[in-house]
């Protein structure tokens, strides 16, 4: 039986969440641009045997309704932080994928009491490549090397992201993670698929360097969607990091 989806609204913006597993530790999953919580099905299965897992649809993605105006990365982070503050989950590891990493670092920098640690999987946006055509091209190339399950889930979620996807891309590209990373005080794991064409190795190493307490780990033989397909290696790295920090 699928878990019941729940809505949480803060200042006119709504997220949709579902919960899996149980335990004193909590993993909260935040998706990337054009995606939604459904893409984390394999990762959820891997993590839910260890802890409570909460997957989120950000406002205007997945099943979450479009907000009146497209949210900035910072505003998305404020909504997620308000959700965490309201529910007061224990021992929270906030796991962001792709654009979700930008949301995660803003939560950690702006609302540090809401999270114990963060995981940044395939972090965006490299300031040297802050151009939509380049980023979209890299995403397409990366997906081309992935399995059909990634194509199917990704295509469905991009369609559900609605007519404001261009504005959402602009909001993602305007955000400057390089300015926020030094303000993140909680421990952070930077996770990269070895074959990732979107989050390049030198940028991920720079992300780890800019973080006051950052660790960089690569997952062999995986691309940008390392947490979507064959998520076991990513899940092992995430659980090991949470147990050690």
DRENDO-1510 file (C-alpha; in Angstrom, 1 decimal, always signed):
<recs>
REC; n; res; u; v; w
REC; 1; UNK; +0.0; +0.0; +0.0 .
REC; 2; UNK; +1.4; +3.4; -1.0 .
REC; 3; UNK; +1.9; +5.9; +1.7 .
REC; 4; UNK; -0.6; +8.7; +1.9 .
REC; 5; UNK; +0.6; +12.0; +0.4 .
REC; 6; UNK; +0.3; +15.0; +2.6 .
REC; 7; UNK; +0.2; +18.7; +1.8 .
REC; 8; UNK; +2.0; +21.4; +3.7 .
REC; 9; UNK; +1.4; +25.1; +2.9 .
REC; 10; UNK; +3.5; +28.1; +4.0 .
REC; 11; UNK; +2.9; +31.6; +2.9 .
REC; 12; UNK; +0.9; +30.6; -0.2 .
REC; 13; UNK; +3.4; +27.8; -1.4 .
REC; 14; UNK; +2.5; +24.1; -1.0 .
REC; 15; UNK; +4.8; +21.1; -0.9 .
REC; 16; UNK; +3.5; +17.5; -1.1 .
REC; 17; UNK; +5.3; +14.8; +1.0 .
REC; 18; UNK; +5.1; +11.1; +1.7 .
REC; 19; UNK; +6.7; +9.2; +4.5 .
REC; 20; UNK; +8.3; +5.7; +4.5 .
REC; 21; UNK; +10.0; +3.6; +7.2 .
REC; 22; UNK; +10.6; +4.6; +10.8 .
REC; 23; UNK; +13.3; +5.2; +13.3 .
REC; 24; UNK; +15.2; +7.9; +15.2 .
REC; 25; UNK; +17.1; +9.1; +12.0 .
REC; 26; UNK; +15.3; +11.0; +9.2 .
REC; 27; UNK; +16.3; +11.3; +5.6 .
REC; 28; UNK; +14.5; +14.1; +3.7 .
REC; 29; UNK; +14.8; +13.9; -0.1 .
REC; 30; UNK; +14.6; +17.0; -2.4 .
REC; 31; UNK; +14.5; +16.5; -6.2 .
REC; 32; UNK; +16.1; +18.4; -9.0 .
REC; 33; UNK; +14.7; +20.7; -11.8 .
REC; 34; UNK; +11.7; +19.2; -13.6 .
REC; 35; UNK; +11.5; +16.2; -11.3 .
REC; 36; UNK; +9.4; +15.1; -8.3 .
REC; 37; UNK; +9.5; +12.8; -5.3 .
REC; 38; UNK; +8.4; +9.8; -7.4 .
REC; 39; UNK; +11.9; +9.6; -9.0 .
REC; 40; UNK; +13.4; +8.5; -5.7 .
REC; 41; UNK; +11.5; +5.2; -5.5 .
REC; 42; UNK; +14.6; +3.0; -5.5 .
REC; 43; UNK; +16.5; +5.3; -3.1 .
REC; 44; UNK; +13.5; +5.3; -0.7 .
REC; 45; UNK; +13.5; +1.5; -0.7 .
REC; 46; UNK; +17.2; +1.4; +0.1 .
REC; 47; UNK; +17.0; +4.0; +2.9 .
REC; 48; UNK; +13.7; +3.1; +4.5 .
REC; 49; UNK; +15.1; -0.1; +6.1 .
REC; 50; UNK; +17.4; +2.2; +8.1 .
REC; 51; UNK; +15.3; +5.2; +9.0 .
REC; 52; UNK; +12.3; +7.4; +8.4 .
REC; 53; UNK; +12.4; +8.7; +4.8 .
REC; 54; UNK; +10.4; +11.7; +3.7 .
REC; 55; UNK; +10.2; +12.6; +0.0 .
REC; 56; UNK; +9.1; +16.0; -1.1 .
REC; 57; UNK; +7.5; +17.6; -4.2 .
REC; 58; UNK; +8.6; +21.2; -4.2 .
REC; 59; UNK; +6.0; +23.8; -5.1 .
REC; 60; UNK; +5.0; +23.5; -8.8 .
REC; 61; UNK; +6.5; +20.0; -9.2 .
REC; 62; UNK; +5.1; +16.5; -9.1 .
REC; 63; UNK; +1.7; +16.7; -7.3 .
REC; 64; UNK; +2.4; +20.0; -5.7 .
REC; 65; UNK; +0.3; +22.9; -7.1 .
REC; 66; UNK; +1.9; +25.8; -8.9 .
REC; 67; UNK; +2.5; +28.8; -6.6 .
REC; 68; UNK; +1.1; +32.2; -7.8 .
REC; 69; UNK; +4.7; +33.2; -8.7 .
REC; 70; UNK; +7.7; +30.9; -9.5 .
REC; 71; UNK; +9.7; +30.5; -6.3 .
REC; 72; UNK; +13.4; +31.4; -6.0 .
REC; 73; UNK; +15.7; +28.8; -4.6 .
REC; 74; UNK; +15.8; +30.7; -1.3 .
REC; 75; UNK; +12.0; +30.7; -1.1 .
REC; 76; UNK; +11.8; +27.0; -1.8 .
REC; 77; UNK; +14.3; +26.5; +1.0 .
REC; 78; UNK; +12.2; +28.6; +3.4 .
REC; 79; UNK; +9.1; +26.4; +2.6 .
REC; 80; UNK; +11.1; +23.2; +3.3 .
REC; 81; UNK; +12.6; +24.6; +6.5 .
REC; 82; UNK; +9.1; +25.7; +7.7 .
REC; 83; UNK; +7.9; +22.1; +7.1 .
REC; 84; UNK; +10.9; +20.7; +9.1 .
REC; 85; UNK; +10.4; +23.3; +11.9 .
REC; 86; UNK; +6.7; +22.4; +12.1 .
REC; 87; UNK; +7.2; +18.6; +12.4 .
REC; 88; UNK; +10.5; +18.6; +14.3 .
REC; 89; UNK; +11.8; +15.3; +13.0 .
REC; 90; UNK; +14.7; +13.8; +14.7 .
REC; 91; UNK; +18.3; +13.6; +13.4 .
REC; 92; UNK; +17.5; +15.1; +9.9 .
REC; 93; UNK; +19.8; +14.5; +6.9 .
REC; 94; UNK; +18.6; +16.7; +4.1 .
REC; 95; UNK; +19.4; +15.0; +0.8 .
REC; 96; UNK; +19.3; +17.2; -2.3 .
REC; 97; UNK; +19.7; +16.0; -5.9 .
REC; 98; UNK; +20.8; +18.4; -8.7 .
REC; 99; UNK; +18.8; +21.6; -8.2 .
REC; 100; UNK; +17.7; +20.1; -4.9 .
REC; 101; UNK; +21.3; +20.6; -3.7 .
REC; 102; UNK; +20.8; +24.4; -4.0 .
REC; 103; UNK; +17.7; +24.1; -1.9 .
REC; 104; UNK; +19.5; +22.0; +0.7 .
REC; 105; UNK; +22.4; +24.5; +1.1 .
REC; 106; UNK; +20.0; +27.3; +1.5 .
REC; 107; UNK; +18.1; +25.4; +4.2 .
REC; 108; UNK; +21.3; +24.7; +6.0 .
REC; 109; UNK; +22.6; +28.3; +5.7 .
REC; 110; UNK; +19.3; +30.1; +6.5 .
REC; 111; UNK; +17.8; +27.6; +8.9 .
REC; 112; UNK; +20.7; +25.6; +10.4 .
REC; 113; UNK; +18.7; +24.3; +13.4 .
REC; 114; UNK; +16.4; +22.3; +11.1 .
REC; 115; UNK; +19.0; +19.9; +9.8 .
REC; 116; UNK; +21.8; +17.8; +11.4 .
REC; 117; UNK; +23.7; +17.2; +8.1 .
REC; 118; UNK; +23.2; +17.5; +4.3 .
REC; 119; UNK; +24.0; +15.5; +1.2 .
REC; 120; UNK; +24.6; +17.2; -2.1 .
REC; 121; UNK; +24.2; +14.7; -5.0 .
REC; 122; UNK; +25.2; +16.0; -8.4 .
REC; 123; UNK; +25.3; +19.7; -7.2 .
REC; 124; UNK; +24.4; +22.5; -9.6 .
REC; 125; UNK; +25.1; +25.3; -10.8 .
REC; 126; UNK; +28.8; +25.6; -11.7 .
REC; 127; UNK; +29.3; +29.4; -11.9 .
REC; 128; UNK; +31.5; +28.9; -15.0 .
REC; 129; UNK; +28.5; +27.2; -16.8 .
REC; 130; UNK; +25.6; +29.3; -15.7 .
REC; 131; UNK; +23.9; +29.1; -19.1 .
REC; 132; UNK; +20.6; +27.4; -19.8 .
REC; 133; UNK; +21.4; +25.9; -23.2 .
REC; 134; UNK; +24.7; +24.4; -21.9 .
REC; 135; UNK; +23.0; +22.9; -18.8 .
REC; 136; UNK; +20.1; +21.5; -20.7 .
REC; 137; UNK; +22.5; +20.0; -23.2 .
REC; 138; UNK; +24.4; +18.3; -20.5 .
REC; 139; UNK; +21.2; +17.0; -18.9 .
REC; 140; UNK; +20.2; +15.5; -22.2 .
REC; 141; UNK; +23.6; +13.9; -22.8 .
REC; 142; UNK; +23.6; +12.4; -19.3 .
REC; 143; UNK; +20.1; +11.0; -19.5 .
REC; 144; UNK; +21.1; +9.4; -22.9 .
REC; 145; UNK; +23.6; +7.1; -21.1 .
REC; 146; UNK; +21.0; +6.1; -18.4 .
REC; 147; UNK; +18.5; +3.2; -18.4 .
REC; 148; UNK; +15.0; +3.4; -19.8 .
REC; 149; UNK; +13.6; +3.7; -16.2 .
REC; 150; UNK; +15.3; +7.1; -15.9 .
REC; 151; UNK; +13.9; +8.3; -19.2 .
REC; 152; UNK; +10.4; +7.2; -18.3 .
REC; 153; UNK; +10.4; +8.8; -14.8 .
REC; 154; UNK; +12.1; +11.9; -16.0 .
REC; 155; UNK; +9.8; +12.5; -18.9 .
REC; 156; UNK; +6.7; +12.1; -16.8 .
REC; 157; UNK; +8.0; +14.5; -14.2 .
REC; 158; UNK; +9.1; +17.1; -16.7 .
REC; 159; UNK; +5.6; +17.1; -18.2 .
REC; 160; UNK; +4.1; +17.5; -14.7 .
REC; 161; UNK; +6.4; +20.4; -14.0 .
REC; 162; UNK; +4.0; +22.5; -16.1 .
REC; 163; UNK; +4.2; +25.5; -18.3 .
REC; 164; UNK; +6.5; +27.5; -15.9 .
REC; 165; UNK; +9.5; +25.2; -16.4 .
REC; 166; UNK; +11.4; +28.0; -18.2 .
REC; 167; UNK; +10.9; +30.3; -15.2 .
REC; 168; UNK; +12.0; +27.6; -12.9 .
REC; 169; UNK; +15.2; +27.2; -14.9 .
REC; 170; UNK; +15.8; +30.9; -14.7 .
REC; 171; UNK; +15.3; +30.8; -10.9 .
REC; 172; UNK; +17.8; +27.9; -10.6 .
REC; 173; UNK; +20.4; +29.7; -12.7 .
REC; 174; UNK; +20.1; +33.0; -10.9 .
REC; 175; UNK; +21.0; +31.3; -7.6 .
REC; 176; UNK; +24.7; +31.5; -6.6 .
REC; 177; UNK; +25.6; +28.4; -4.6 .
REC; 178; UNK; +29.2; +29.5; -4.5 .
REC; 179; UNK; +28.1; +32.4; -2.2 .
REC; 180; UNK; +26.1; +30.2; +0.1 .
REC; 181; UNK; +28.4; +27.1; +0.5 .
REC; 182; UNK; +30.8; +28.9; +2.9 .
REC; 183; UNK; +27.9; +29.7; +5.2 .
REC; 184; UNK; +26.8; +26.1; +5.7 .
REC; 185; UNK; +28.0; +25.1; +9.1 .
REC; 186; UNK; +26.6; +21.5; +9.3 .
REC; 187; UNK; +28.6; +18.5; +7.9 .
REC; 188; UNK; +28.0; +17.9; +4.2 .
REC; 189; UNK; +28.6; +15.0; +1.8 .
REC; 190; UNK; +29.2; +15.9; -1.8 .
REC; 191; UNK; +28.1; +12.9; -3.9 .
REC; 192; UNK; +28.9; +12.5; -7.6 .
REC; 193; UNK; +28.4; +9.8; -10.1 .
REC; 194; UNK; +31.7; +9.1; -11.8 .
REC; 195; UNK; +30.2; +9.6; -15.3 .
REC; 196; UNK; +28.1; +12.7; -14.4 .
REC; 197; UNK; +28.2; +15.2; -17.3 .
REC; 198; UNK; +26.2; +17.8; -15.4 .
REC; 199; UNK; +28.1; +18.1; -12.1 .
REC; 200; UNK; +31.6; +17.8; -13.3 .
REC; 201; UNK; +34.4; +16.5; -11.0 .
REC; 202; UNK; +36.3; +19.8; -10.7 .
REC; 203; UNK; +33.1; +21.6; -9.6 .
REC; 204; UNK; +32.1; +19.0; -7.1 .
REC; 205; UNK; +35.6; +19.1; -5.6 .
REC; 206; UNK; +35.2; +22.9; -5.4 .
REC; 207; UNK; +31.9; +22.5; -3.7 .
REC; 208; UNK; +33.5; +20.3; -1.1 .
REC; 209; UNK; +36.3; +22.8; -0.6 .
REC; 210; UNK; +34.0; +25.8; -0.2 .
REC; 211; UNK; +32.0; +23.9; +2.5 .
REC; 212; UNK; +33.4; +24.4; +6.0 .
REC; 213; UNK; +32.9; +20.7; +6.7 .
REC; 214; UNK; +32.6; +19.0; +3.3 .
REC; 215; UNK; +33.4; +15.5; +2.1 .
REC; 216; UNK; +33.6; +14.4; -1.5 .
REC; 217; UNK; +32.7; +10.9; -2.6 .
REC; 218; UNK; +32.3; +9.5; -6.2 .
REC; 219; UNK; +30.0; +6.6; -7.1 .
REC; 220; UNK; +31.7; +4.5; -9.8 .
REC; 221; UNK; +29.9; +3.8; -13.1 .
REC; 222; UNK; +27.0; +6.2; -12.5 .
REC; 223; UNK; +25.9; +9.5; -14.0 .
REC; 224; UNK; +23.9; +12.4; -12.8 .
REC; 225; UNK; +20.9; +10.3; -12.0 .
REC; 226; UNK; +22.9; +8.1; -9.5 .
REC; 227; UNK; +20.1; +8.4; -6.9 .
REC; 228; UNK; +17.3; +7.5; -9.4 .
REC; 229; UNK; +18.5; +4.2; -10.9 .
REC; 230; UNK; +20.5; +1.6; -9.1 .
REC; 231; UNK; +20.5; +3.7; -6.0 .
REC; 232; UNK; +22.2; +1.1; -3.7 .
REC; 233; UNK; +25.7; +2.6; -3.9 .
REC; 234; UNK; +24.4; +6.2; -3.3 .
REC; 235; UNK; +22.3; +4.9; -0.4 .
REC; 236; UNK; +25.3; +3.1; +1.2 .
REC; 237; UNK; +27.3; +6.3; +1.0 .
REC; 238; UNK; +24.5; +8.4; +2.5 .
REC; 239; UNK; +23.8; +6.0; +5.4 .
REC; 240; UNK; +27.5; +5.7; +6.2 .
REC; 241; UNK; +27.9; +9.4; +6.2 .
REC; 242; UNK; +24.8; +9.9; +8.5 .
REC; 243; UNK; +26.1; +7.2; +10.9 .
REC; 244; UNK; +29.6; +8.8; +11.1 .
REC; 245; UNK; +28.5; +12.5; +11.4 .
</recs>
